[in-house]
Amino acid sequence: MKGTDWKDPIELSKHQPISYKWIDETPGGMNLGRAEFTFCPKYKRDRLTEMFISRKQQREKDRYYIAKGLNSESFSFRKQDDIRATPIWRIAFCHDHKVTRFELYVPMGTSTLLMDYSSIMTEFVFG
């Protein structure tokens, strides 16, 4: 996300929720459609150490998040109570972080994003 101001990101801790509306229902106004998030993973020595998260297609798009100290081998996205992975709809290069970024729509009917991590995997769970 070229040109994004990452000066004051909100630092996420384990199980700290990010709340959102899965679809913008502004009556008579500009409907933004389905909410989206962008994830930019940073690695050090083949371990996921940080994840930069930003909102897209949401009213509160000025909020940015960073998860530090992860030290995981991999990461995944899924909906709560569903073992299937949430599909990533676009993969591109992030000019701000110099990494590959992943963009995905939130699953229908969800309202929170939670992060859970261990030494093996970091999971981002939509609930």
N, CA, C and O atoms as CSV, one atom per row, in Angstrom:
chain,resi,resn,atom,element,x,y,z
A,1,MET,N,N,0.850,-1.174,0.000
A,1,MET,CA,C,0.000,0.000,0.000
A,1,MET,C,C,0.890,1.230,0.000
A,1,MET,O,O,1.255,1.760,1.049
A,2,LYS,N,N,1.218,1.655,-1.167
A,2,LYS,CA,C,2.149,2.752,-1.330
A,2,LYS,C,C,1.577,4.044,-0.758
A,2,LYS,O,O,0.428,4.404,-1.014
A,3,GLY,N,N,2.406,4.731,0.022
A,3,GLY,CA,C,2.019,6.022,0.552
A,3,GLY,C,C,1.233,5.979,1.849
A,3,GLY,O,O,0.760,7.019,2.308
A,4,THR,N,N,1.079,4.812,2.453
A,4,THR,CA,C,0.354,4.705,3.710
A,4,THR,C,C,1.201,5.276,4.832
A,4,THR,O,O,2.411,5.047,4.867
A,5,ASP,N,N,0.590,6.015,5.752
A,5,ASP,CA,C,1.303,6.595,6.882
A,5,ASP,C,C,1.327,5.590,8.034
A,5,ASP,O,O,0.323,5.409,8.723
A,6,TRP,N,N,2.462,4.945,8.239
A,6,TRP,CA,C,2.600,3.920,9.280
A,6,TRP,C,C,3.259,4.469,10.534
A,6,TRP,O,O,3.849,3.702,11.295
A,7,LYS,N,N,3.179,5.783,10.777
A,7,LYS,CA,C,3.884,6.390,11.909
A,7,LYS,C,C,3.327,5.963,13.263
A,7,LYS,O,O,4.098,5.765,14.202
A,8,ASP,N,N,2.027,5.817,13.387
A,8,ASP,CA,C,1.416,5.498,14.675
A,8,ASP,C,C,0.509,4.274,14.588
A,8,ASP,O,O,-0.695,4.395,14.815
A,9,PRO,N,N,1.052,3.097,14.267
A,9,PRO,CA,C,0.187,1.912,14.218
A,9,PRO,C,C,-0.206,1.465,15.627
A,9,PRO,O,O,0.531,1.695,16.587
A,10,ILE,N,N,-1.346,0.840,15.740
A,10,ILE,CA,C,-1.812,0.290,17.013
A,10,ILE,C,C,-1.159,-1.079,17.175
A,10,ILE,O,O,-1.282,-1.933,16.297
A,11,GLU,N,N,-0.467,-1.294,18.293
A,11,GLU,CA,C,0.205,-2.567,18.507
A,11,GLU,C,C,-0.791,-3.592,19.044
A,11,GLU,O,O,-1.470,-3.353,20.042
A,12,LEU,N,N,-0.866,-4.729,18.370
A,12,LEU,CA,C,-1.796,-5.785,18.752
A,12,LEU,C,C,-1.142,-6.760,19.711
A,12,LEU,O,O,0.039,-7.083,19.580
A,13,SER,N,N,-1.913,-7.221,20.668
A,13,SER,CA,C,-1.453,-8.297,21.540
A,13,SER,C,C,-2.288,-9.538,21.242
A,13,SER,O,O,-3.293,-9.470,20.533
A,14,LYS,N,N,-1.867,-10.648,21.781
A,14,LYS,CA,C,-2.561,-11.915,21.543
A,14,LYS,C,C,-4.005,-11.810,22.008
A,14,LYS,O,O,-4.267,-11.325,23.109
A,15,HIS,N,N,-4.935,-12.254,21.189
A,15,HIS,CA,C,-6.374,-12.260,21.459
A,15,HIS,C,C,-7.003,-10.874,21.557
A,15,HIS,O,O,-8.133,-10.758,22.031
A,16,GLN,N,N,-6.316,-9.826,21.127
A,16,GLN,CA,C,-6.914,-8.482,21.099
A,16,GLN,C,C,-7.728,-8.364,19.819
A,16,GLN,O,O,-7.167,-8.493,18.731
A,17,PRO,N,N,-9.033,-8.122,19.913
A,17,PRO,CA,C,-9.858,-8.094,18.698
A,17,PRO,C,C,-9.757,-6.778,17.930
A,17,PRO,O,O,-9.565,-5.708,18.507
A,18,ILE,N,N,-9.891,-6.894,16.619
A,18,ILE,CA,C,-10.087,-5.739,15.750
A,18,ILE,C,C,-11.545,-5.832,15.300
A,18,ILE,O,O,-11.928,-6.795,14.636
A,19,SER,N,N,-12.354,-4.845,15.655
A,19,SER,CA,C,-13.772,-4.858,15.289
A,19,SER,C,C,-13.988,-4.155,13.958
A,19,SER,O,O,-13.289,-3.196,13.631
A,20,TYR,N,N,-14.949,-4.632,13.202
A,20,TYR,CA,C,-15.282,-4.049,11.908
A,20,TYR,C,C,-16.710,-4.436,11.553
A,20,TYR,O,O,-17.296,-5.319,12.180
A,21,LYS,N,N,-17.268,-3.771,10.543
A,21,LYS,CA,C,-18.553,-4.161,9.970
A,21,LYS,C,C,-18.231,-4.884,8.677
A,21,LYS,O,O,-17.527,-4.338,7.828
A,22,TRP,N,N,-18.727,-6.091,8.509
A,22,TRP,CA,C,-18.338,-6.893,7.349
A,22,TRP,C,C,-18.836,-6.313,6.038
A,22,TRP,O,O,-18.263,-6.575,4.980
A,23,ILE,N,N,-19.918,-5.514,6.105
A,23,ILE,CA,C,-20.390,-4.835,4.906
A,23,ILE,C,C,-20.889,-3.445,5.306
A,23,ILE,O,O,-21.519,-3.277,6.350
A,24,ASP,N,N,-20.603,-2.465,4.471
A,24,ASP,CA,C,-21.016,-1.096,4.738
A,24,ASP,C,C,-22.459,-0.919,4.284
A,24,ASP,O,O,-22.779,-1.115,3.112
A,25,GLU,N,N,-23.319,-0.549,5.214
A,25,GLU,CA,C,-24.746,-0.416,4.909
A,25,GLU,C,C,-25.211,1.022,5.031
A,25,GLU,O,O,-26.287,1.280,5.571
A,26,THR,N,N,-24.425,1.954,4.541
A,26,THR,CA,C,-24.786,3.360,4.629
A,26,THR,C,C,-25.990,3.633,3.734
A,26,THR,O,O,-25.880,3.537,2.511
A,27,PRO,N,N,-27.147,3.975,4.328
A,27,PRO,CA,C,-28.325,4.230,3.492
A,27,PRO,C,C,-28.184,5.540,2.729
A,27,PRO,O,O,-27.849,6.572,3.310
A,28,GLY,N,N,-28.438,5.494,1.434
A,28,GLY,CA,C,-28.415,6.692,0.615
A,28,GLY,C,C,-27.037,7.271,0.363
A,28,GLY,O,O,-26.902,8.256,-0.363
A,29,GLY,N,N,-26.015,6.674,0.950
A,29,GLY,CA,C,-24.657,7.189,0.760
A,29,GLY,C,C,-23.841,6.267,-0.106
A,29,GLY,O,O,-24.379,5.386,-0.777
A,30,MET,N,N,-22.573,6.465,-0.092
A,30,MET,CA,C,-21.691,5.607,-0.874
A,30,MET,C,C,-21.479,4.303,-0.126
A,30,MET,O,O,-20.943,4.300,0.982
A,31,ASN,N,N,-21.889,3.220,-0.714
A,31,ASN,CA,C,-21.709,1.922,-0.096
A,31,ASN,C,C,-20.317,1.416,-0.469
A,31,ASN,O,O,-19.978,1.321,-1.649
A,32,LEU,N,N,-19.518,1.093,0.540
A,32,LEU,CA,C,-18.148,0.655,0.302
A,32,LEU,C,C,-18.061,-0.821,-0.043
A,32,LEU,O,O,-17.004,-1.296,-0.459
A,33,GLY,N,N,-19.154,-1.554,0.121
A,33,GLY,CA,C,-19.123,-2.984,-0.170
A,33,GLY,C,C,-18.551,-3.780,0.987
A,33,GLY,O,O,-18.612,-3.366,2.145
A,34,ARG,N,N,-18.004,-4.916,0.653
A,34,ARG,CA,C,-17.496,-5.852,1.651
A,34,ARG,C,C,-16.137,-5.408,2.185
A,34,ARG,O,O,-15.270,-4.990,1.418
A,35,ALA,N,N,-15.955,-5.500,3.506
A,35,ALA,CA,C,-14.711,-5.077,4.149
A,35,ALA,C,C,-13.552,-5.969,3.717
A,35,ALA,O,O,-13.730,-7.125,3.331
A,36,GLU,N,N,-12.369,-5.391,3.797
A,36,GLU,CA,C,-11.162,-6.064,3.358
A,36,GLU,C,C,-10.021,-5.720,4.302
A,36,GLU,O,O,-10.039,-4.661,4.928
A,37,PHE,N,N,-9.036,-6.592,4.413
A,37,PHE,CA,C,-7.821,-6.318,5.171
A,37,PHE,C,C,-6.619,-6.641,4.301
A,37,PHE,O,O,-6.669,-7.525,3.446
A,38,THR,N,N,-5.531,-5.903,4.538
A,38,THR,CA,C,-4.257,-6.180,3.894
A,38,THR,C,C,-3.272,-6.605,4.976
A,38,THR,O,O,-3.173,-5.963,6.022
A,39,PHE,N,N,-2.547,-7.685,4.722
A,39,PHE,CA,C,-1.570,-8.223,5.665
A,39,PHE,C,C,-0.192,-8.209,5.012
A,39,PHE,O,O,-0.019,-8.724,3.908
A,40,CYS,N,N,0.785,-7.620,5.694
A,40,CYS,CA,C,2.167,-7.573,5.205
A,40,CYS,C,C,3.062,-8.282,6.222
A,40,CYS,O,O,3.365,-7.713,7.271
A,41,PRO,N,N,3.489,-9.515,5.932
A,41,PRO,CA,C,4.317,-10.256,6.881
A,41,PRO,C,C,5.801,-9.930,6.732
A,41,PRO,O,O,6.312,-9.818,5.617
A,42,LYS,N,N,6.488,-9.779,7.866
A,42,LYS,CA,C,7.937,-9.564,7.858
A,42,LYS,C,C,8.601,-10.782,8.492
A,42,LYS,O,O,8.188,-11.270,9.545
A,43,TYR,N,N,9.623,-11.243,7.826
A,43,TYR,CA,C,10.348,-12.430,8.278
A,43,TYR,C,C,11.778,-12.077,8.662
A,43,TYR,O,O,12.364,-11.123,8.151
A,44,LYS,N,N,12.323,-12.873,9.579
A,44,LYS,CA,C,13.735,-12.795,9.940
A,44,LYS,C,C,14.211,-14.219,10.166
A,44,LYS,O,O,13.689,-14.925,11.030
A,45,ARG,N,N,15.183,-14.635,9.406
A,45,ARG,CA,C,15.722,-15.998,9.477
A,45,ARG,C,C,14.617,-17.045,9.336
A,45,ARG,O,O,14.523,-17.974,10.139
A,46,ASP,N,N,13.789,-16.886,8.317
A,46,ASP,CA,C,12.689,-17.811,8.000
A,46,ASP,C,C,11.620,-17.923,9.078
A,46,ASP,O,O,10.891,-18.914,9.115
A,47,ARG,N,N,11.511,-16.929,9.954
A,47,ARG,CA,C,10.479,-16.911,10.990
A,47,ARG,C,C,9.661,-15.636,10.841
A,47,ARG,O,O,10.210,-14.555,10.631
A,48,LEU,N,N,8.354,-15.771,10.949
A,48,LEU,CA,C,7.467,-14.611,10.922
A,48,LEU,C,C,7.672,-13.827,12.210
A,48,LEU,O,O,7.430,-14.351,13.298
A,49,THR,N,N,8.115,-12.583,12.103
A,49,THR,CA,C,8.389,-11.788,13.299
A,49,THR,C,C,7.389,-10.648,13.495
A,49,THR,O,O,7.077,-10.290,14.630
A,50,GLU,N,N,6.885,-10.074,12.399
A,50,GLU,CA,C,5.932,-8.970,12.488
A,50,GLU,C,C,4.885,-9.118,11.395
A,50,GLU,O,O,5.138,-9.701,10.341
A,51,MET,N,N,3.704,-8.576,11.673
A,51,MET,CA,C,2.645,-8.538,10.667
A,51,MET,C,C,2.031,-7.147,10.715
A,51,MET,O,O,1.541,-6.708,11.756
A,52,PHE,N,N,2.060,-6.461,9.584
A,52,PHE,CA,C,1.419,-5.155,9.463
A,52,PHE,C,C,0.036,-5.380,8.863
A,52,PHE,O,O,-0.103,-6.062,7.848
A,53,ILE,N,N,-0.983,-4.806,9.495
A,53,ILE,CA,C,-2.371,-5.026,9.082
A,53,ILE,C,C,-3.028,-3.667,8.827
A,53,ILE,O,O,-2.936,-2.755,9.649
A,54,SER,N,N,-3.682,-3.552,7.689
A,54,SER,CA,C,-4.419,-2.314,7.398
A,54,SER,C,C,-5.808,-2.650,6.878
A,54,SER,O,O,-6.038,-3.721,6.317
A,55,ARG,N,N,-6.721,-1.716,7.075
A,55,ARG,CA,C,-8.107,-1.873,6.640
A,55,ARG,C,C,-8.280,-1.342,5.228
A,55,ARG,O,O,-7.597,-0.405,4.816
A,56,LYS,N,N,-9.196,-1.948,4.494
A,56,LYS,CA,C,-9.589,-1.439,3.178
A,56,LYS,C,C,-11.098,-1.553,3.073
A,56,LYS,O,O,-11.716,-2.419,3.692
A,57,GLN,N,N,-11.685,-0.663,2.278
A,57,GLN,CA,C,-13.126,-0.631,2.060
A,57,GLN,C,C,-13.905,-0.573,3.379
A,57,GLN,O,O,-14.924,-1.244,3.544
A,58,GLN,N,N,-13.407,0.238,4.307
A,58,GLN,CA,C,-14.058,0.427,5.601
A,58,GLN,C,C,-14.027,1.907,5.947
A,58,GLN,O,O,-13.141,2.638,5.504
A,59,ARG,N,N,-14.990,2.340,6.736
A,59,ARG,CA,C,-15.056,3.751,7.148
A,59,ARG,C,C,-13.839,4.138,7.979
A,59,ARG,O,O,-13.357,5.266,7.874
A,60,GLU,N,N,-13.337,3.223,8.800
A,60,GLU,CA,C,-12.195,3.513,9.677
A,60,GLU,C,C,-10.900,3.056,9.017
A,60,GLU,O,O,-10.109,2.343,9.635
A,61,LYS,N,N,-10.678,3.455,7.784
A,61,LYS,CA,C,-9.519,2.978,7.044
A,61,LYS,C,C,-8.204,3.628,7.490
A,61,LYS,O,O,-7.140,3.238,7.010
A,62,ASP,N,N,-8.256,4.603,8.391
A,62,ASP,CA,C,-7.042,5.274,8.858
A,62,ASP,C,C,-6.360,4.535,10.006
A,62,ASP,O,O,-5.317,4.981,10.483
A,63,ARG,N,N,-6.918,3.428,10.454
A,63,ARG,CA,C,-6.319,2.667,11.554
A,63,ARG,C,C,-5.413,1.582,10.993
A,63,ARG,O,O,-5.804,0.814,10.114
A,64,TYR,N,N,-4.192,1.536,11.521
A,64,TYR,CA,C,-3.221,0.536,11.103
A,64,TYR,C,C,-2.752,-0.229,12.333
A,64,TYR,O,O,-2.690,0.327,13.430
A,65,TYR,N,N,-2.431,-1.471,12.155
A,65,TYR,CA,C,-2.069,-2.337,13.269
A,65,TYR,C,C,-0.744,-3.025,12.982
A,65,TYR,O,O,-0.385,-3.257,11.828
A,66,ILE,N,N,-0.022,-3.349,14.055
A,66,ILE,CA,C,1.205,-4.111,13.923
A,66,ILE,C,C,1.224,-5.179,15.019
A,66,ILE,O,O,0.929,-4.899,16.181
A,67,ALA,N,N,1.567,-6.382,14.637
A,67,ALA,CA,C,1.748,-7.484,15.589
A,67,ALA,C,C,3.236,-7.779,15.628
A,67,ALA,O,O,3.829,-8.130,14.608
A,68,LYS,N,N,3.843,-7.639,16.800
A,68,LYS,CA,C,5.290,-7.838,16.951
A,68,LYS,C,C,5.581,-9.080,17.778
A,68,LYS,O,O,4.718,-9.584,18.497
A,69,GLY,N,N,6.806,-9.561,17.663
A,69,GLY,CA,C,7.271,-10.666,18.503
A,69,GLY,C,C,6.578,-11.987,18.237
A,69,GLY,O,O,6.384,-12.771,19.166
A,70,LEU,N,N,6.197,-12.259,16.997
A,70,LEU,CA,C,5.435,-13.465,16.696
A,70,LEU,C,C,6.305,-14.724,16.717
A,70,LEU,O,O,5.947,-15.699,17.378
A,71,ASN,N,N,7.428,-14.725,16.016
A,71,ASN,CA,C,8.372,-15.847,15.983
A,71,ASN,C,C,7.715,-17.170,15.585
A,71,ASN,O,O,7.965,-18.201,16.209
A,72,SER,N,N,6.883,-17.138,14.554
A,72,SER,CA,C,6.194,-18.341,14.069
A,72,SER,C,C,6.784,-18.806,12.749
A,72,SER,O,O,7.447,-18.042,12.047
A,73,GLU,N,N,6.536,-20.075,12.417
A,73,GLU,CA,C,7.006,-20.620,11.148
A,73,GLU,C,C,6.083,-20.256,9.991
A,73,GLU,O,O,6.539,-20.144,8.853
A,74,SER,N,N,4.797,-20.070,10.261
A,74,SER,CA,C,3.836,-19.799,9.187
A,74,SER,C,C,2.649,-19.016,9.738
A,74,SER,O,O,2.579,-18.732,10.934
A,75,PHE,N,N,1.711,-18.668,8.847
A,75,PHE,CA,C,0.496,-17.991,9.275
A,75,PHE,C,C,-0.656,-18.446,8.399
A,75,PHE,O,O,-0.455,-18.967,7.302
A,76,SER,N,N,-1.879,-18.239,8.906
A,76,SER,CA,C,-3.066,-18.620,8.146
A,76,SER,C,C,-4.219,-17.699,8.517
A,76,SER,O,O,-4.184,-17.000,9.530
A,77,PHE,N,N,-5.247,-17.717,7.663
A,77,PHE,CA,C,-6.466,-16.939,7.881
A,77,PHE,C,C,-7.638,-17.911,7.828
A,77,PHE,O,O,-7.709,-18.760,6.940
A,78,ARG,N,N,-8.563,-17.783,8.789
A,78,ARG,CA,C,-9.733,-18.657,8.759
A,78,ARG,C,C,-10.890,-18.003,9.499
A,78,ARG,O,O,-10.714,-17.059,10.269
A,79,LYS,N,N,-12.071,-18.532,9.241
A,79,LYS,CA,C,-13.275,-18.096,9.938
A,79,LYS,C,C,-13.445,-18.979,11.166
A,79,LYS,O,O,-13.185,-20.181,11.118
A,80,GLN,N,N,-13.885,-18.375,12.267
A,80,GLN,CA,C,-14.121,-19.125,13.497
A,80,GLN,C,C,-15.118,-20.254,13.242
A,80,GLN,O,O,-16.090,-20.062,12.511
A,81,ASP,N,N,-14.895,-21.399,13.820
A,81,ASP,CA,C,-15.743,-22.589,13.675
A,81,ASP,C,C,-15.756,-23.134,12.248
A,81,ASP,O,O,-16.714,-23.795,11.846
A,82,ASP,N,N,-14.717,-22.867,11.495
A,82,ASP,CA,C,-14.612,-23.380,10.135
A,82,ASP,C,C,-13.145,-23.744,9.893
A,82,ASP,O,O,-12.267,-22.892,10.033
A,83,ILE,N,N,-12.879,-24.976,9.539
A,83,ILE,CA,C,-11.491,-25.392,9.371
A,83,ILE,C,C,-10.908,-24.981,8.023
A,83,ILE,O,O,-9.693,-25.019,7.828
A,84,ARG,N,N,-11.781,-24.587,7.090
A,84,ARG,CA,C,-11.288,-24.157,5.783
A,84,ARG,C,C,-10.634,-22.782,5.883
A,84,ARG,O,O,-11.074,-21.929,6.654
A,85,ALA,N,N,-9.599,-22.581,5.110
A,85,ALA,CA,C,-8.905,-21.294,5.104
A,85,ALA,C,C,-9.743,-20.243,4.390
A,85,ALA,O,O,-10.466,-20.553,3.443
A,86,THR,N,N,-9.642,-19.002,4.846
A,86,THR,CA,C,-10.285,-17.877,4.174
A,86,THR,C,C,-9.451,-17.559,2.933
A,86,THR,O,O,-8.245,-17.344,3.051
A,87,PRO,N,N,-10.059,-17.523,1.755
A,87,PRO,CA,C,-9.260,-17.321,0.534
A,87,PRO,C,C,-8.675,-15.917,0.418
A,87,PRO,O,O,-9.327,-14.921,0.731
A,88,ILE,N,N,-7.445,-15.869,-0.034
A,88,ILE,CA,C,-6.763,-14.607,-0.327
A,88,ILE,C,C,-7.118,-14.247,-1.760
A,88,ILE,O,O,-6.952,-15.073,-2.657
A,89,TRP,N,N,-7.602,-13.039,-1.993
A,89,TRP,CA,C,-8.036,-12.711,-3.346
A,89,TRP,C,C,-6.961,-11.997,-4.162
A,89,TRP,O,O,-7.019,-11.996,-5.392
A,90,ARG,N,N,-5.979,-11.390,-3.489
A,90,ARG,CA,C,-4.918,-10.740,-4.259
A,90,ARG,C,C,-3.601,-10.781,-3.498
A,90,ARG,O,O,-3.555,-10.554,-2.289
A,91,ILE,N,N,-2.539,-11.074,-4.227
A,91,ILE,CA,C,-1.185,-11.069,-3.691
A,91,ILE,C,C,-0.395,-10.074,-4.529
A,91,ILE,O,O,-0.412,-10.137,-5.758
A,92,ALA,N,N,0.298,-9.152,-3.861
A,92,ALA,CA,C,1.051,-8.123,-4.579
A,92,ALA,C,C,2.247,-7.698,-3.733
A,92,ALA,O,O,2.416,-8.162,-2.606
A,93,PHE,N,N,3.059,-6.827,-4.275
A,93,PHE,CA,C,4.222,-6.319,-3.552
A,93,PHE,C,C,3.837,-5.087,-2.758
A,93,PHE,O,O,3.162,-4.199,-3.279
A,94,CYS,N,N,4.262,-5.021,-1.490
A,94,CYS,CA,C,4.020,-3.853,-0.642
A,94,CYS,C,C,5.238,-2.937,-0.732
A,94,CYS,O,O,6.333,-3.320,-0.319
A,95,HIS,N,N,5.059,-1.751,-1.259
A,95,HIS,CA,C,6.158,-0.806,-1.424
A,95,HIS,C,C,6.602,-0.214,-0.086
A,95,HIS,O,O,7.764,0.166,0.064
A,96,ASP,N,N,5.699,-0.132,0.879
A,96,ASP,CA,C,6.049,0.432,2.190
A,96,ASP,C,C,6.953,-0.492,2.990
A,96,ASP,O,O,7.922,-0.039,3.599
A,97,HIS,N,N,6.643,-1.785,2.993
A,97,HIS,CA,C,7.375,-2.740,3.832
A,97,HIS,C,C,8.362,-3.606,3.064
A,97,HIS,O,O,9.135,-4.356,3.660
A,98,LYS,N,N,8.334,-3.499,1.739
A,98,LYS,CA,C,9.227,-4.275,0.866
A,98,LYS,C,C,9.027,-5.776,1.051
A,98,LYS,O,O,9.992,-6.538,1.113
A,99,VAL,N,N,7.768,-6.190,1.138
A,99,VAL,CA,C,7.400,-7.601,1.298
A,99,VAL,C,C,6.203,-7.907,0.388
A,99,VAL,O,O,5.613,-7.005,-0.205
A,100,THR,N,N,5.865,-9.173,0.293
A,100,THR,CA,C,4.654,-9.580,-0.413
A,100,THR,C,C,3.465,-9.347,0.503
A,100,THR,O,O,3.484,-9.764,1.661
A,101,ARG,N,N,2.429,-8.685,-0.003
A,101,ARG,CA,C,1.241,-8.430,0.819
A,101,ARG,C,C,0.105,-9.339,0.367
A,101,ARG,O,O,0.043,-9.771,-0.784
A,102,PHE,N,N,-0.787,-9.613,1.307
A,102,PHE,CA,C,-1.932,-10.470,1.050
A,102,PHE,C,C,-3.194,-9.667,1.350
A,102,PHE,O,O,-3.328,-9.091,2.430
A,103,GLU,N,N,-4.114,-9.631,0.395
A,103,GLU,CA,C,-5.369,-8.915,0.577
A,103,GLU,C,C,-6.503,-9.926,0.556
A,103,GLU,O,O,-6.548,-10.817,-0.292
A,104,LEU,N,N,-7.426,-9.769,1.515
A,104,LEU,CA,C,-8.556,-10.690,1.537
A,104,LEU,C,C,-9.803,-10.011,2.059
A,104,LEU,O,O,-9.753,-9.122,2.908
A,105,TYR,N,N,-10.931,-10.464,1.518
A,105,TYR,CA,C,-12.229,-10.006,2.010
A,105,TYR,C,C,-12.550,-10.759,3.285
A,105,TYR,O,O,-12.171,-11.919,3.446
A,106,VAL,N,N,-13.257,-10.088,4.197
A,106,VAL,CA,C,-13.648,-10.766,5.431
A,106,VAL,C,C,-14.796,-11.733,5.118
A,106,VAL,O,O,-15.603,-11.461,4.229
A,107,PRO,N,N,-14.878,-12.852,5.836
A,107,PRO,CA,C,-15.991,-13.779,5.613
A,107,PRO,C,C,-17.331,-13.127,5.956
A,107,PRO,O,O,-17.407,-12.272,6.838
A,108,MET,N,N,-18.363,-13.532,5.265
A,108,MET,CA,C,-19.694,-12.973,5.479
A,108,MET,C,C,-20.165,-13.187,6.912
A,108,MET,O,O,-19.964,-14.256,7.487
A,109,GLY,N,N,-20.792,-12.162,7.484
A,109,GLY,CA,C,-21.383,-12.254,8.805
A,109,GLY,C,C,-20.412,-12.140,9.966
A,109,GLY,O,O,-20.821,-12.325,11.113
A,110,THR,N,N,-19.142,-11.843,9.716
A,110,THR,CA,C,-18.181,-11.724,10.815
A,110,THR,C,C,-18.050,-10.272,11.254
A,110,THR,O,O,-18.450,-9.360,10.530
A,111,SER,N,N,-17.482,-10.056,12.458
A,111,SER,CA,C,-17.344,-8.688,12.957
A,111,SER,C,C,-16.042,-8.437,13.717
A,111,SER,O,O,-15.773,-7.298,14.102
A,112,THR,N,N,-15.226,-9.472,13.944
A,112,THR,CA,C,-13.960,-9.283,14.654
A,112,THR,C,C,-12.849,-10.106,13.999
A,112,THR,O,O,-13.083,-11.141,13.376
A,113,LEU,N,N,-11.639,-9.595,14.171
A,113,LEU,CA,C,-10.442,-10.298,13.730
A,113,LEU,C,C,-9.575,-10.501,14.966
A,113,LEU,O,O,-9.222,-9.539,15.647
A,114,LEU,N,N,-9.234,-11.747,15.251
A,114,LEU,CA,C,-8.397,-12.087,16.401
A,114,LEU,C,C,-7.108,-12.724,15.912
A,114,LEU,O,O,-7.091,-13.412,14.891
A,115,MET,N,N,-6.027,-12.489,16.649
A,115,MET,CA,C,-4.753,-13.092,16.324
A,115,MET,C,C,-4.381,-14.061,17.438
A,115,MET,O,O,-4.453,-13.722,18.619
A,116,ASP,N,N,-3.987,-15.254,17.056
A,116,ASP,CA,C,-3.519,-16.257,18.013
A,116,ASP,C,C,-2.214,-16.813,17.459
A,116,ASP,O,O,-2.138,-17.165,16.282
A,117,TYR,N,N,-1.194,-16.895,18.294
A,117,TYR,CA,C,0.084,-17.349,17.766
A,117,TYR,C,C,0.806,-18.290,18.725
A,117,TYR,O,O,0.607,-18.269,19.940
A,118,SER,N,N,1.647,-19.109,18.119
A,118,SER,CA,C,2.527,-20.012,18.848
A,118,SER,C,C,3.835,-20.057,18.072
A,118,SER,O,O,4.013,-19.305,17.114
A,119,SER,N,N,4.749,-20.929,18.473
A,119,SER,CA,C,6.026,-21.014,17.765
A,119,SER,C,C,5.871,-21.651,16.387
A,119,SER,O,O,6.745,-21.503,15.533
A,120,ILE,N,N,4.768,-22.354,16.167
A,120,ILE,CA,C,4.566,-23.027,14.888
A,120,ILE,C,C,3.746,-22.179,13.927
A,120,ILE,O,O,4.117,-22.042,12.761
A,121,MET,N,N,2.639,-21.607,14.392
A,121,MET,CA,C,1.763,-20.890,13.484
A,121,MET,C,C,1.113,-19.676,14.146
A,121,MET,O,O,0.786,-19.689,15.332
A,122,THR,N,N,0.939,-18.631,13.341
A,122,THR,CA,C,0.140,-17.479,13.734
A,122,THR,C,C,-1.157,-17.573,12.951
A,122,THR,O,O,-1.143,-17.640,11.722
A,123,GLU,N,N,-2.280,-17.578,13.663
A,123,GLU,CA,C,-3.595,-17.656,13.022
A,123,GLU,C,C,-4.345,-16.348,13.175
A,123,GLU,O,O,-4.376,-15.765,14.259
A,124,PHE,N,N,-4.939,-15.893,12.109
A,124,PHE,CA,C,-5.816,-14.738,12.133
A,124,PHE,C,C,-7.225,-15.275,11.924
A,124,PHE,O,O,-7.556,-15.797,10.860
A,125,VAL,N,N,-8.054,-15.135,12.967
A,125,VAL,CA,C,-9.372,-15.766,12.993
A,125,VAL,C,C,-10.452,-14.701,12.901
A,125,VAL,O,O,-10.501,-13.777,13.713
A,126,PHE,N,N,-11.318,-14.841,11.900
A,126,PHE,CA,C,-12.462,-13.938,11.740
A,126,PHE,C,C,-13.657,-14.552,12.463
A,126,PHE,O,O,-13.995,-15.716,12.243
A,127,GLY,N,N,-14.296,-13.758,13.330
A,127,GLY,CA,C,-15.426,-14.289,14.083
A,127,GLY,C,C,-16.582,-13.344,14.139
A,127,GLY,O,O,-17.608,-13.659,14.742
